[in-house]
C-alpha cells in the first residue's frame, strides 16, 4: 500500500491520531522528497486537553540511499515537537546535500561531535592561561606575585572572568571593571589596567587571542608625582607611634626612616645579606643584591649603630619565628606583607596622639596630612640635603637611584664602590640628626656636612 502524501503543517501534526495497537503509519511530506512523519500507537493521556487522545509519538524520518549502491533505508531526523517541522525540513535538505556529495550524514555527525569534543578539550580558561603566563613571564619579574594578584586576586581586575576563554572577554567588560575599581581605588585601577594590557599583549604574541581587549582603554585617574615630605615634628610623631606598633612593623618603619631604601627591599631583608660583625661591632654592612632592587642595581649599604641595634632587636624579638631566614617575618618562610593594614594602624596611633595633645592644650585636633611610606624616602632627601648639606648625588645613591649624570654602565659600576664612604658619612649624619631632632631633645647639636669646594 503506497504511503500517503500531504502538505504537512504544525496543526496537522498536532491532530494526528495514533496508529492501531502494535502498529505505526507514515505520511510523506510534499515539501521535501523522502521526508516522512512516522506515527506510533501511543496516545496523549494527560496535559493539554486539546491534544488528549492524539498521537503521542511522532518522529521525522528521511528515506534515502545513505551509501552508494545501498537500498533505501529510513533514518530518524528527530521527534516532534522537540524538533519543529521547519527545522526537520531544513535538516532533511542538509542530509540530502551530503548524500549527493557521497557523504553519509551519520559519518558527518560523528565527525562534528569529534571536533566539538576536541575543541572542548583544547579550550583553555583564563585561569589556565594566567598560570602559563606566570610560569613563562611573571616568575622572572620581581613584582610577579603582585602582578598576578592584581590580575586575578580577590580584587583583581580579571577575577570574574577566570572560567571563560580569554578570546570571549570584551573591551566593554574590561572598561566596566576598570571604572568599578577606580571608584574604590583610582591609582590601583591604573596599575591593574597596565598589568591587564601587558597580559593580553602577551596573549596576542602567543596567538591565544586575536585582539587585546584592554587596548585603547584610558587610565581612569591622572597621576601626579609626589613631593610630600615630613617636618621633623611629623617624623617625631611617626617615630613615637612606631614604638607602640610592635614587631614586625614598628622596627621595620623605624628602619625605613634611618635607612631610606625601598619598602619591600627593607621588608624582605634576609639575615644572610647583613654582615653584623661580632659583639663589639658598632656598625654593619648590608649587601643588597641586584635581583632584589627595582633598578637591578646592587648596592652595599652602610648600617650605622642605631639602625644596627634595631635590626638586632628585630632578629631577637619573641614575635619573630626563630627559624625564619628573614629579619621581619611572622610566618617563618616568608617576609612580612600587609603594609596597608599596618599603615592604617600607625595612622590610628598618630591620630590618637594628636587628639590627646589637643585635649591637653584645649584646642581642636588636626589630623596629619595624608602620607605614604614612600614619602619617608622623599623626607630623607629633602631634609638631608637642606639641613645637613648632603650632596644630592650621594643622597640619590643612598636611595639606589641612578642619576642622569651617571647613566653609563662603567660609571654606575664604579659608583657602587666610589661613593661608599660618602654614603656612610651621610647615613651617620642622618642618624645623628634623627637622634637629636626626632628621638632626643632638640638642644643636641647637629653638625651639617660641609660641602666640598668645587
Number of C-alpha atoms within 10 A of each C-alpha: 3 6 10 12 13 13 11 16 11 12 8 11 17 16 14 17 19 21 19 11 9 8 11 15 16 20 18 22 19 14 12 16 15 17 26 29 24 18 22 21 18 20 17 17 13 10 8 8 9 11 17 14 16 19 21 21 19 23 20 26 22 26 18 18 16 23 15 11 7 9 10 13 12 15 15 16 20 18 17 18 14 9 15 14 19 10 13 24 21 12 17 22 17 12 21 22 13 15 17 13 9 12 16 17 18 12 10 13 11 11 12 12 12 12 12 12 12 11 11 10 9 9 12 15 15 22 18 16 17 20 13 12 16 18 12 10 14 19 13 10 12 14 12 15 12 13 21 21 16 23 22 20 14 11 13 19 25 23 17 14 17 16 12 15 17 24 16 11 17 13 16 12 13 20 21 11 18 25 16 15 21 18 11 10 13 18 16 18 24 19 16 25 27 18 19 24 18 15 22 21 20 16 20 14 10 10 10 16 18 14 16 21 22 24 17 10 15 11 19 19 15 8 10 6 5 11 9 17 20 19 13 15 11 15 19 17 19 21 22 18 23 22 15 12 18 14 19 21 25 21 21 22 26 21 21 21 23 25 23 25 21 17 17 15 15 20 23 18 22 19 17 12 14 20 14 19 11 9 6 6 10 15 17 19 17 18 16 19 14 12 12 16 17 15 11 12 17 17 21 19 23 25 25 22 15 19 24 20 16 17 23 14 14 23 21 13 16 10 14 19 18 14 9 18 18 25 28 30 26 18 13 16 12 14 20 21 15 8 14 11 10 16 17 11 16 22 19 13 19 21 18 15 16 18 17 13 14 14 11 9 10 9 10 11 16 10 13 12 8 7 14 12 16 16 17 24 24 18 20 23 21 20 18 22 19 13 14 19 17 25 19 15 18 22 22 14 20 26 19 22 15 16 13 8 9 14 11 11 9 9 12 17 15 12 16 17 13 12 15 18 11 17 24 19 17 24 25 19 21 25 21 21 25 20 17 16 19 21 15 13 10 12 8 12 11 17 12 17 17 10 10 7 4 3
